[in-house]
Amino acid sequence: MKTGGAKPDGVITRGTTGINRLRRSDRWLVHRTAVAGALHAAADPLVVDLGYGARPHTAFELATRLRTVRGDIRLVGLEIDPARVVEGRDGVSFARGGFELAGLNPVLVRAFNVLRQYPEEAVADAWAKLQSGLAPGGLLIDGTCDELGRRCAWVLLDAQRPLTLTLAWDPFDVERPSDIAERLPKALIHRNVAGEPVHELLQAADRAWATAAPHAPFGPRVRWRAALDLLRQQGLPVEVPRRRLRDCVLTVPWSLVAPAL
């Protein structure tokens, strides 16, 4: 596809990718009320998968999953490396682009494992650039995961500010919630130290997980739901999902974990 003539903003990253690597964040997106609302309200339901990597598997997967929310979405995968731009198919197209979004104005941008390879001080400018390109009511998800997608973390933002932080993991791959710290988004990964809010959250999650140990015979999902209930009882504004989940998920307002000055 053809896009605007602006030079791509960013640098080429490793491009590691894999089939079904981003399934946890995709599952969260399709059940997120704010995401569904933005997609349904959009005159043009355009979605951008920024930095999809050396292979476009996850872009096609995202399109398939989001079409369960709105069937006519258009998805464009953007890569700064021209060698990674492939032919489109199945209603998904690909182009060269970076943080400037190739002049597009999507209602949803996914940027996974992109900023992880940048310095922390680059995050604010990258977020601002992406936010400025969103369509009215648009959303941005900036996240990180391991190579197999078993441990994930992401930030959801609108055009003005970060909204939430979410941690999600394979219930059978993690011994305690703070194991996810190695996959925190770039805005937080260097903040997991005493005195920082995200460190306090992870410590509280570990304590609740330990306290919920009597639920372990029923499986890690049941144990994690009990831990979430404990966190809420302690006054932490964590979301307790109403539906059954395949993943262990911890979502909190960004204000709870925003880096200390």
N, C-alpha and C positions, 0 to 999 in steps of 0.2 A: 504494500500500500504506500501511497505518497503522503508525506506529512510536511510540516513547515520546514523552512530552510535553515532554521537556527542550528548552530553548532551544538552537538550534545554536551550537556553539562555533567561532568563527572569523570571518573577514571575507570578503566577496565579492571574488573575484579576476577577472582579465580573461576567463577562460573560453575562451581560444583552444583550438581542437580541430581535428581533421582525420581523414579516413578513413585507416586503417592507420598512423597516426602512431606508435603504441606497439608496432609489430610486433617490434622487436628485443628489447625486454624481455619481451614475450609468449613469443617463441621460447625465451628463456633460462629463463623460468619453467616451461614445460612439460617441459623436459629437466633441471630441477633436482631431484636426488634428495630433498632436504629438503622441497621443495614437494609433490612427489608423495606422499611419506610422510605429510605433514600432511593432505593432502586424503583419502587413503585411510583414515587412522586416525580421521577425524572422524565422530562420530555424526551430525552435521548439517553437510554440506559447504557452508557458507554463505561466500560471497565478497563483499566490498564493494569497489566502485570509487568511491573518494572524490574528489570534485571532477572529475567527468567532463567538465565544460565546457558550452559553449553548445549542443552537439549530442552525442547519446549514442552516436556511432559506435563509439568505442573500448570502451565497456562491452559492447556486443554482440559485438565481436571477441574480447574477453577471455573471455567466456562460451563462445564457440564453440571457442576454442583450449584452454581448460582442460577442456572436456568430452572431449577426446581422452585426458585423464589419468583423469578420473572423470566418467562420463556423467550423473550425477544432481546435479551441483552446482546450487546456487541462487545467483544473482548479484543484488545490489541496488546500484544506482547512487545515490549520495548527492550532493546539491548544496545548498549553503547559500542560494543564490538561488532562491526559490520559482518564479520565472519560467522556470527551466531544468528543472523537474521535469516529465517527460513521462509519457505512458501506457506501461505495460509491454507487452511481447510476447515471444514465443519463450522463455518461462521467465526473462525478465529484468524486474525491477521497479525502480521509481524512487521516491525519497522525499527529503524535505528533511532535511539533517543535516550535521554538521561533525565536529570532532575527537572529539566524544562518541559518534560512530557511531550516532546516533539510538537508543541503547539496545540496539543489536544486538551480538552476540558472534560475529563471523566467525572462520573459521579462516585466512583470508587477506585482507589489506587491501592494495589498491594505491592509493597517493597520488602521482600523477605531476603535475608542474608546479603543485603546490599551495604547498609551502613556499618555492619559489623567489621568490615574491612577498611573503614575510614577512622581517623582519629576522633576522639570524643568531642573535641571543639568544633568539628564540622557538622555535628548533628543539628544544631539550631538553624543554621543557614539552609541545610538540606530540607529540613521540615518546612521552613518558611517558603522555599521555592516550590515544593510540591503542593503545599496548601494554597498558594496563590494561583495554581493551575486548576484547582478543583471547580467543578460546576457548582452552582448554588445548591446548598444542602449536601455537598459532597463529603466523603470520608476518606481517610488514609489509614492504612494499617502498616506499621513498620515493625518487623519481627525478625527473630533469629531461631534457628533450630539446629539440632545435630544432624549428622549425615543421613540417618535413617528416619528422622522425624519423630523420634520417641520422646524428645525433650524440647519443648518450645516455649517461647515467650514473645509477647508482642504488645505494642501500644496502639490504641485506636485514637485517632485525632479527627477533629473537624477542621474547618478553615481557620479557626481562631486559636485552638488550644488542644493539648492532649486531654483525652477524656478518661481512659481506663488503662490499666495494666492487667494483662492476663498471663498466667503461667498454666501450661497444660502438659501432661505427661502420661506415658504408658503406665497404667497402674502396676504392672508387673516388672517394670524396669528401674524403678526409683525406690531407694530405701527410706528417704525422708525428703520433705519438700525443698529444703535448702540445697539439695543436689542440683536443682534447676539453676542455681546462681551462675553456673558457667555458661548458660545460654541467655542470660539477661540481655535485653537490647543495649546497643552501644550507649544510649543515654544514661544507663544505670549500671552497666557491668563493672565499672570501676568504683561504684559507690557502695558495694557490699562490704562495708567496714563499719565498725562501731561508731555510733553517732549519726549514721545516715538512716533515713526512714525505711528504705528498702531492706536494709539489714535487720532492722527491728521487726519488719513484717515477716521475713523468713525465719527469724528466731521464734516469733510467736506461732508461726505455722508448725515448726518442728515440735514445740511444746504441746500444741494441741494434738498433733499426730501421735506423740508419745502417750498422752493422756487417753487417747482413743484406742489404745492397744487392746483392751478387752474385746473390741469389735473385729480384731484380726481374723478369727476363725471364719467370719462371714465373707472375707475377701477384702482387698484393698479399696475397692470402690465404696463399700459400705463403711469401712473405717474412715475414709476421707470425708464422706458426707457427715459422719459424726464429728470429725475434726472441724469442719466448716461450721457446724452448729455451735461448737464450743467457742470458736473465734467470734461469732456473732453475739453470743452470750457475754463475751468479754468487752463488747462495745465496738468491735472492729467492723467497718462497713463492707464486709465481704458479701458477694452475691452467693446465695444458696440456690442452685438450679432446681426448678420444679420438675423437670423431666429426667428420666434415667440417662446417664451418660456412659459412653464407653471409656472416656478419659477421666483422669483426675484433673480438675480445673479450678483455678483460683483467680477470680476477677475482683479487682478493687478500684476505687476511684484514683485517678492519677494524683489528686491532691494528697493522698495518703502516702505516696512514695516519691513525690517530687524531690529532687536532690536538694540537700541543705545548702544554703549559700556559703 
